[in-house]
Amino acid sequence: QVQLVESGGDSRQAGESLRLSCAVSQSTFSGYRMTWFRQAHGDEREAIATIDAIGPPMYAGSVKDRFTISQDNPKNTLYLLMNNLKPEDTAMYYCAACDARRYWCDVGWEGESKYGYWGQGTQVTVSS
């Protein structure tokens, strides 16, 4: 069973940086698409960055050129580096995995339905 655990959430001021981590219980990167989602209070979850073993990383327009998703395969860890943070980045951040052997995970990657594994979330708060 794949388990995902996020960490690194914290409070920052606008313009500062923060790096989130997602520890994976096993080496799943070759067979799963990994995606970072976020959910602001009262809103639906929003996919913001995704990566797999073949294609290039992809980003939502709201974070493109500010956030960077990456994988450390030997450590089985997914990262999200967030630069130039803005108050609207305040949200609970989740990592999630889509099983590429069951779904076309690259098609409609921003939707939640194909992601069978989720972390517990880590809170990011950005002040003006």
Phi, psi and omega in degrees: 000129180281130176238138181237132181228115178275153174205167176103353179297143185196181175260138178220163171265156179307136180095345180274178183239160179202142177243126176262150178235150175227109178277132182251137187290341179207172181282094183249354187301326182288336183245002183228146167269129181255132184223140170266129173246162170218155182219111175282159182302123178085356181251169175280161178292140182238124173286132185238336181201143183215154181205148170221188187281348187246302187277169178285159175299151177229150186224151169289151182300333183290340183237352181302137181078357175244322183255150177226124176262142180206164179234141171246096187296315179300328181265359181051050184228135174257140182236154168225109176269122183248114177252159178049055182298148179235155179306326180289354174279352179300122184183169167273129183254133182234143166258149184214154182234133175251129181284106184289351177273351179245331185229160169275083191292338180281344178267119183066041185296341181280350179274152184278336197298330184272354182270110183270349183230132183225146170277179184275346179097152175219135189274133173240127179234125182241123181259152178288000000 
